[in-house]
Amino acid sequence: MSERPHSSAQAKPDHEAWLRQREAESRAKQARFMGGIASRLKRPRQTEPPVQPFRGAPDFWHEFDWSAEQRIEEFTANFTSVGGHVVRLPSLEQSADWIARKARELGAAYIVRQNEPDLDALQLEAALPEVRLSVWNTDPAEDWKARAAEADIGLVMADEAAAYTGSVAVLSSPEKGRSVSLLPTVLIILLPVERLRTRLGEILGRFDEAGREQLPAGIHFITGPSRSSDIENDLTIGVHGPGIVYTLLIG
């Protein structure tokens, strides 16, 4: 005689009891694991969230500021410490000469740049007649991501920078696609010294004040060349972005 199958009403309490048992076993295992860590640290296990008396940066940090020359020195030290290059130049005109010399030195055949008035003023097309130079998003029929990936050099204007971390902020827009700073082999950033701040919070605070509707399409922080490391600490340069990055501090 065949055994009568359990009804669905009976199966549901059995399943719920099994789930409760599994949860209790999981929590007991978790408690043993965390207790083992606390034991090795020679302190009691923390079971309640710690009290957080402060939110955000303390007042003294908001007031922290460097002089203009200190910002330049600290930015240069921090940016170069992670493999970037910093060159101080007195004017945009001299930066155009520097870029032209560097392009010839690197044997660049193709440059892509943002569609920015300051970059228009460099007149690189005249300075580098032997180099193909494209201006981002000026031809709607062009595949601009593909063009940026082909470029030997990407050329961008920094919107702001933080000396304390050696980070350059570049914002995205239809004229300033992030691919210009992400895909070429070499990246050259033009950074007027008046856009150099002391702290990263000075830059981020402006986005909060502007409000959600005024945020750019993307906010990208560049701190030296692309650096990628796996779990065994094997460091590779240039996998997820340009392997060579120059910041031209202008002024």
C-alpha distance (Angstrom), angle and dihedral (degrees) to the residues before:
residue distance angle dihedral
M1 . . .
S2 3.81 . .
E3 3.78 120.6 .
R4 3.76 114.4 -107.0
P5 3.83 111.4 -114.3
H6 3.80 118.9 -119.0
S7 3.76 115.3 -99.8
S8 3.82 118.7 -116.2
A9 3.81 89.2 -113.5
Q10 3.80 90.2 58.6
A11 3.83 94.5 42.8
K12 3.81 93.4 55.8
P13 3.85 96.8 61.9
D14 3.82 89.6 45.0
H15 3.82 90.9 52.9
E16 3.81 92.6 47.1
A17 3.79 90.6 50.4
W18 3.82 89.6 50.8
L19 3.80 90.5 51.0
R20 3.81 91.7 50.3
Q21 3.79 90.2 50.1
R22 3.81 92.3 49.7
E23 3.82 91.0 48.7
A24 3.81 91.6 50.3
E25 3.82 90.6 50.0
S26 3.81 90.9 48.4
R27 3.82 92.7 49.8
A28 3.81 91.3 47.9
K29 3.81 90.1 51.2
Q30 3.79 90.3 48.4
A31 3.82 91.2 50.2
R32 3.81 91.2 51.1
F33 3.81 91.1 48.9
M34 3.81 94.8 48.8
G35 3.78 90.9 42.4
G36 3.79 89.6 54.1
I37 3.80 90.8 53.8
A38 3.82 91.7 48.5
S39 3.81 89.7 49.3
R40 3.79 92.2 53.2
L41 3.79 89.8 48.8
K42 3.85 88.4 50.1
R43 3.77 95.1 -127.9
P44 3.81 136.0 102.2
R45 3.76 118.2 -87.1
Q46 3.81 113.9 -96.7
T47 3.81 109.1 -127.0
E48 3.82 100.1 166.8
P49 3.82 126.5 59.3
P50 3.82 111.5 -101.0
V51 3.78 118.6 -106.7
Q52 3.82 111.7 -100.4
P53 3.82 106.8 -154.3
F54 3.82 93.0 177.8
R55 3.78 134.5 47.6
G56 3.77 120.2 -158.9
A57 3.78 125.8 -12.8
P58 3.84 118.5 -18.6
D59 3.81 119.8 -109.9
F60 3.80 94.8 -103.5
W61 3.82 90.0 59.2
H62 3.81 92.5 53.4
E63 3.80 88.0 54.4
F64 3.80 94.8 46.8
D65 3.80 111.9 113.0
W66 3.80 139.0 156.8
S67 3.78 128.7 -145.7
A68 3.81 118.1 -103.7
E69 3.82 93.2 -98.8
Q70 3.81 91.9 45.8
R71 3.79 89.8 52.8
I72 3.79 90.2 52.6
E73 3.82 92.6 47.8
E74 3.80 94.5 46.4
F75 3.80 94.6 44.2
T76 3.81 90.4 50.5
A77 3.82 92.4 49.0
N78 3.80 94.3 46.8
F79 3.80 96.6 43.1
T80 3.80 93.9 48.1
S81 3.82 92.4 44.6
V82 3.83 89.3 69.8
G83 3.80 95.4 46.0
G84 3.80 103.0 -85.9
H85 3.80 126.2 127.7
V86 3.81 126.2 -129.1
V87 3.81 124.4 -163.5
R88 3.83 122.1 -175.4
L89 3.81 114.0 -143.9
P90 3.81 129.1 175.5
S91 3.81 99.2 -137.5
L92 3.79 147.8 3.8
E93 3.81 89.7 -103.9
Q94 3.81 91.3 59.6
S95 3.80 90.3 45.7
A96 3.81 88.6 58.0
D97 3.82 89.9 54.7
W98 3.81 90.8 47.3
I99 3.81 93.1 50.0
A100 3.80 91.5 48.9
R101 3.82 91.6 51.3
K102 3.80 92.5 46.0
A103 3.82 92.1 49.0
R104 3.81 90.4 53.6
E105 3.80 91.4 44.9
L106 3.81 90.7 53.4
G107 3.80 93.1 43.2
A108 3.81 91.0 -123.2
A109 3.79 115.1 -174.2
Y110 3.82 98.3 177.4
I111 3.82 133.0 34.1
V112 3.81 127.6 -177.6
R113 3.81 121.2 -166.0
Q114 3.77 141.0 178.8
N115 3.80 118.8 -93.5
E116 3.82 93.6 -110.5
P117 3.84 129.1 143.7
D118 3.82 92.1 -132.3
L119 3.80 89.7 54.7
D120 3.81 90.9 46.7
A121 3.81 87.1 57.4
L122 3.80 91.6 59.6
Q123 3.83 89.9 70.2
L124 3.79 91.3 -152.9
E125 3.79 92.1 163.7
A126 3.80 88.7 68.7
A127 3.81 93.6 41.0
L128 3.84 93.0 49.6
P129 3.81 107.6 33.7
E130 3.81 90.4 157.5
V131 3.83 92.6 58.2
R132 3.80 125.7 78.6
L133 3.82 106.8 -127.4
S134 3.82 123.5 -170.9
V135 3.81 127.8 -168.9
W136 3.80 113.4 -141.8
N137 3.80 118.2 -100.7
T138 3.80 96.6 -7.2
D139 3.82 92.9 123.7
P140 3.85 114.4 50.3
A141 3.80 91.1 -160.8
E142 3.82 93.0 58.4
D143 3.81 124.3 98.9
W144 3.78 94.9 -130.4
K145 3.79 97.4 -176.5
A146 3.79 89.5 55.6
R147 3.80 90.8 47.5
A148 3.81 91.3 51.2
A149 3.82 90.4 49.5
E150 3.82 89.5 54.1
A151 3.81 94.4 48.9
D152 3.78 122.4 109.8
I153 3.82 91.1 -157.6
G154 3.81 133.1 25.3
L155 3.80 117.1 -159.0
V156 3.83 122.3 -158.4
M157 3.80 141.0 164.1
A158 3.81 115.9 -126.0
D159 3.78 113.8 -126.6
E160 3.81 92.5 -160.1
A161 3.81 140.2 -25.2
A162 3.81 138.8 -154.3
A163 3.79 118.2 -135.3
Y164 3.82 95.7 -163.1
T165 3.81 92.7 63.3
G166 3.81 99.7 23.7
S167 3.81 90.0 -122.4
V168 3.80 128.7 149.7
A169 3.82 119.5 -153.0
V170 3.80 117.1 -144.9
L171 3.81 118.6 -179.2
S172 3.80 125.0 -150.1
S173 3.79 125.7 -128.5
P174 3.83 136.0 145.1
E175 3.83 88.3 -82.2
K176 3.82 94.6 41.6
G177 3.79 109.2 47.6
R178 3.79 114.8 -174.0
S179 3.81 90.1 -130.5
V180 3.82 88.3 75.3
S181 3.81 89.4 67.1
L182 3.82 97.0 32.2
L183 3.81 109.7 45.5
P184 3.85 111.7 38.0
T185 3.81 119.6 91.3
V186 3.83 93.1 -121.1
L187 3.80 126.8 31.3
I188 3.81 124.3 -156.9
I189 3.82 116.3 -168.1
L190 3.80 122.0 -166.1
L191 3.80 110.1 -149.5
P192 3.83 119.5 -178.1
V193 3.82 107.1 -148.2
E194 3.82 92.0 -125.9
R195 3.83 88.3 66.6
L196 3.82 92.3 57.3
R197 3.84 113.2 104.8
T198 3.78 130.4 -174.4
R199 3.82 101.2 -126.4
L200 3.80 135.5 32.5
G201 3.81 88.8 -129.9
E202 3.80 90.4 66.2
I203 3.79 88.3 62.9
L204 3.80 98.1 40.9
G205 3.81 92.5 46.8
R206 3.79 91.0 63.1
F207 3.80 91.1 58.3
D208 3.82 90.7 51.9
E209 3.80 90.8 49.8
A210 3.82 92.4 48.4
G211 3.82 92.3 56.0
R212 3.78 133.5 -135.4
E213 3.80 96.4 -69.6
Q214 3.81 92.1 56.7
L215 3.80 97.0 50.2
P216 3.82 116.3 120.2
A217 3.80 121.7 -118.2
G218 3.79 89.9 -101.5
I219 3.81 139.4 2.3
H220 3.80 112.2 -154.0
F221 3.79 126.2 -172.1
I222 3.80 115.9 -158.5
T223 3.80 118.6 -165.0
G224 3.79 106.3 175.0
P225 3.82 126.3 -54.3
S226 3.80 124.6 -24.9
R227 3.82 110.0 -75.8
S228 3.80 121.8 -171.9
S229 3.80 125.7 -179.4
D230 3.81 131.4 -178.3
I231 3.80 129.5 -147.4
E232 3.81 90.3 -83.1
N233 3.83 91.1 55.8
D234 3.79 94.3 -111.8
L235 3.81 102.4 158.0
T236 3.80 120.4 -149.2
I237 3.80 124.4 -174.9
G238 3.80 123.7 -145.2
V239 3.82 102.2 13.1
H240 3.81 98.8 119.8
G241 3.79 98.9 25.3
P242 3.82 143.3 -8.1
G243 3.78 114.6 -26.7
I244 3.82 92.7 -151.5
V245 3.80 121.8 46.9
Y246 3.82 127.8 -179.6
T247 3.79 124.7 -171.8
L248 3.79 114.6 -161.0
L249 3.80 108.3 -154.7
I250 3.79 104.0 -153.0
G251 3.78 123.6 -159.0
